[in-house]
């Protein structure tokens, strides 16, 4: 619910888009630190935020991060990683679900940024190479491969690399999946419901609230069977119709709402 709105459209070019989103990150990080000064936070960020000022801001706030490191970003860091990794190999191979993974990492890579490299950070880089079997459209079994790289705020080790990468950094994709739900599964987030910017911001916040309430309701013990029987959209439609129908006693409902209630999740 702490969405940061980009107030000024700067154009369509990638450089202008990044500049606007990075300024939005500064505003949002200030709000987070002010509202939650002692909350432990792990930021999962995409490659847009792999730059010195963002990482410096996170470390000064006492936050951890896992940031996607694209091949074209931070060439000096990549150069150090490729030079040091063969000399001091740190690796872990494991099976994770149906995937065979190989992690390799290098800790304490010095990164200089700012005018004349006046600021310096110690970064930790990890690369995950994985493969898995999949059946294609021709019903043939093929081997798929993928490669991922991240910048970590904390040194990597055999004990923590799985948790930081698989259980941490990869969950950023789950956030993206939530946005897709809001766009394509009944919330109509891509539809312009108003031309007034304040109204659009209000719709965004109400939509996020609705998504939270629907998710909580879906996993409550009392409504679990209803969602299984009717599906998400059918259950929501049923609840809406029930609340709007005349058979509910409004006086009784007002009395019930004045009493504490229990929301039990499983």
C-alpha positions in Angstrom: 0.0 0.0 0.0 3.0 2.3 0.0 3.0 2.7 -3.7 5.1 5.6 -5.0 3.5 7.3 -8.0 5.5 8.8 -10.8 4.0 12.2 -11.0 5.8 13.5 -14.1 5.9 11.6 -17.4 9.4 12.3 -18.9 8.8 10.6 -22.3 9.2 7.2 -23.8 13.0 6.7 -24.0 14.6 4.1 -21.8 17.0 6.6 -20.2 14.1 8.9 -19.2 12.1 6.1 -17.9 15.0 4.9 -15.7 15.7 8.4 -14.4 12.1 8.8 -13.3 11.9 5.4 -11.6 15.2 5.9 -9.8 13.9 9.2 -8.4 10.8 7.4 -7.3 12.9 4.9 -5.5 14.6 7.7 -3.5 11.2 9.1 -2.4 9.9 5.6 -1.5 13.0 4.6 0.4 12.7 7.8 2.5 9.1 6.9 3.3 10.0 3.3 4.3 12.8 4.4 6.6 10.7 7.0 8.2 7.7 4.7 8.8 9.7 1.6 9.7 13.0 2.8 11.1 13.9 -0.6 12.7 12.2 -3.1 10.4 14.6 -5.6 8.8 14.2 -5.3 5.1 15.5 -7.3 2.1 15.0 -5.5 -1.2 14.6 -7.7 -4.3 15.3 -5.3 -7.2 15.6 -5.7 -11.0 18.6 -4.6 -13.1 17.5 -1.0 -13.3 18.6 -0.5 -9.7 22.1 -2.0 -10.1 23.9 1.3 -9.5 26.1 2.8 -6.8 23.7 5.4 -5.4 20.9 2.9 -4.9 23.1 0.3 -3.2 24.7 3.0 -1.1 21.3 4.3 0.0 20.2 0.7 1.0 23.3 0.0 3.0 23.1 3.3 4.9 19.5 2.5 5.8 20.6 -0.9 7.1 18.7 -2.8 4.5 19.8 -5.9 2.6 19.4 -6.4 -1.1 19.5 -8.9 -3.9 19.7 -7.0 -7.2 19.6 -8.6 -10.7 23.0 -8.1 -12.4 22.6 -8.0 -16.2 25.5 -8.8 -18.5 25.7 -5.1 -19.7 25.7 -3.6 -16.2 28.7 -2.7 -14.0 31.4 -3.9 -16.4 34.1 -3.4 -13.8 32.3 -5.7 -11.4 31.9 -8.4 -14.1 35.6 -8.1 -15.0 36.6 -8.7 -11.3 34.2 -11.6 -11.0 35.5 -13.3 -14.2 39.1 -12.8 -13.1 38.7 -13.9 -9.5 36.2 -16.8 -9.8 38.6 -19.3 -11.4 41.4 -18.5 -8.9 39.3 -18.9 -5.8 36.4 -21.0 -6.9 33.4 -21.0 -4.6 30.6 -23.2 -5.9 27.6 -25.3 -4.9 25.7 -27.8 -7.0 22.3 -29.0 -6.0 18.9 -30.2 -7.3 16.0 -27.8 -6.6 12.8 -29.4 -7.6 13.2 -30.5 -11.2 16.2 -28.2 -11.8 19.9 -29.0 -11.6 21.7 -25.9 -10.3 25.2 -24.7 -10.1 26.0 -21.6 -8.1 29.3 -19.8 -8.3 30.1 -16.6 -6.4 32.9 -14.1 -5.5 32.7 -12.0 -2.4 34.2 -8.6 -1.6 34.4 -7.1 -5.1 35.3 -3.4 -4.8 33.1 -1.1 -6.9 33.9 2.6 -7.3 31.4 5.1 -8.5 30.8 8.9 -8.4 33.1 11.6 -9.6 36.6 10.2 -9.9 35.4 7.0 -8.1 35.2 8.8 -4.8 32.6 6.4 -3.4 33.4 2.7 -2.9 31.3 -0.4 -2.0 32.1 -4.0 -1.3 29.8 -6.1 -3.5 29.2 -9.8 -3.6 28.2 -11.5 -7.0 26.6 -14.8 -7.5 25.7 -16.6 -10.7 23.2 -19.5 -11.0 23.3 -21.8 -14.0 20.5 -24.3 -14.2 19.0 -26.9 -16.5 15.8 -29.0 -16.5 13.8 -31.4 -18.7 10.7 -30.2 -20.4 8.2 -31.6 -23.0 7.8 -29.4 -26.0 4.8 -28.9 -28.3 6.0 -31.9 -30.4 5.9 -34.1 -27.3 9.6 -34.4 -27.3 11.7 -34.1 -24.2 14.2 -31.2 -24.4 16.7 -29.7 -22.0 16.1 -26.1 -21.1 18.7 -23.9 -19.6 18.8 -20.6 -17.8 21.4 -18.3 -16.2 20.8 -15.7 -13.5 23.1 -13.3 -11.7 22.6 -11.1 -8.7 24.4 -8.5 -6.5 24.2 -9.4 -2.8 24.6 -7.0 0.1 25.8 -9.9 2.2 28.7 -12.3 1.5 27.7 -15.6 0.0 28.5 -19.0 1.3 27.5 -22.6 0.8 25.2 -22.2 3.8 23.2 -19.2 2.6 23.4 -19.1 -1.2 20.3 -21.2 -1.7 18.2 -19.1 0.7 19.4 -15.8 -0.7 18.9 -16.7 -4.3 16.1 -19.3 -4.6 14.1 -18.3 -1.5 14.8 -14.6 -1.7 15.8 -13.1 -5.0 13.7 -15.3 -7.2 10.5 -14.3 -5.3 10.7 -10.9 -7.2 9.1 -12.8 -10.0 6.2 -13.6 -7.7 5.6 -9.9 -7.3 5.5 -9.6 -11.1 3.0 -12.4 -11.2 0.8 -10.4 -8.8 0.8 -7.5 -11.2 -0.3 -9.8 -14.0 -3.2 -11.0 -11.9 -4.3 -7.4 -11.4 -4.0 -6.7 -15.1 -5.7 -9.9 -16.5 -7.7 -11.7 -13.9 -10.6 -9.4 -13.0 -9.1 -6.3 -11.6 -8.9 -4.5 -15.0 -5.7 -2.6 -14.0 -4.9 -1.7 -17.6 -8.3 0.1 -18.1 -8.4 3.9 -17.7 -11.3 4.4 -15.3 -10.8 8.2 -15.1 -8.9 11.0 -16.7 -8.2 12.7 -13.4 -4.8 11.6 -12.0 -6.0 11.7 -8.3 -8.9 9.5 -9.2 -6.5 7.0 -10.9 -4.3 7.0 -7.8 -7.3 6.3 -5.7 -8.4 3.4 -7.9 -4.9 1.9 -7.7 -5.0 2.0 -3.8 -8.5 0.6 -3.7 -7.6 -2.2 -6.2 -4.6 -3.2 -4.1 -6.9 -3.3 -1.0 -9.4 -5.5 -2.9 -6.6 -7.8 -4.0 -5.4 -8.2 -0.4 -8.9 -8.8 0.9 -9.7 -11.3 -1.8 -6.5 -13.2 -1.1 -7.2 -13.4 2.6 -10.8 -14.5 2.0 -9.7 -17.2 -0.4 -7.6 -18.9 2.2 -9.9 -18.6 5.2 -11.2 -21.9 6.6 -14.9 -20.8 6.3 -14.6 -19.8 2.6 -12.2 -22.4 1.4 -14.9 -24.8 0.1 -16.8 -21.9 -1.6 -13.7 -20.9 -3.6 -13.0 -24.5 -4.5 -16.6 -25.0 -5.8 -17.1 -21.7 -7.6 -13.6 -20.5 -8.4 -12.2 -17.1 -7.5 -14.5 -15.0 -9.7 -17.6 -17.1 -9.0 -17.0 -16.9 -5.3 -16.5 -13.1 -5.4 -19.7 -12.7 -7.4 -21.6 -14.9 -5.0 -20.4 -12.9 -2.0 -21.2 -9.6 -3.7 -24.7 -10.8 -4.6 -25.3 -12.0 -1.1 -24.2 -8.8 0.5 -26.4 -6.7 -1.8 -29.5 -9.0 -1.5 -32.4 -8.0 0.7 -32.4 -11.2 2.8 -29.5 -9.9 5.0 -30.8 -8.2 8.1 -29.1 -4.8 8.2 -29.8 -4.2 11.9 -28.2 -7.6 12.8 -25.2 -6.9 10.5 -24.6 -3.6 12.3 -24.6 -5.4 15.7 -22.2 -8.0 14.5 -19.8 -5.5 13.1 -19.5 -3.8 16.5 -18.2 -7.0 18.0 -14.6 -8.4 17.6 -14.4 -11.1 14.9 -11.8 -13.8 14.1 -10.1 -14.1 10.7 -8.5 -17.6 10.7 -6.0 -18.5 8.0 -4.4 -21.8 7.1 
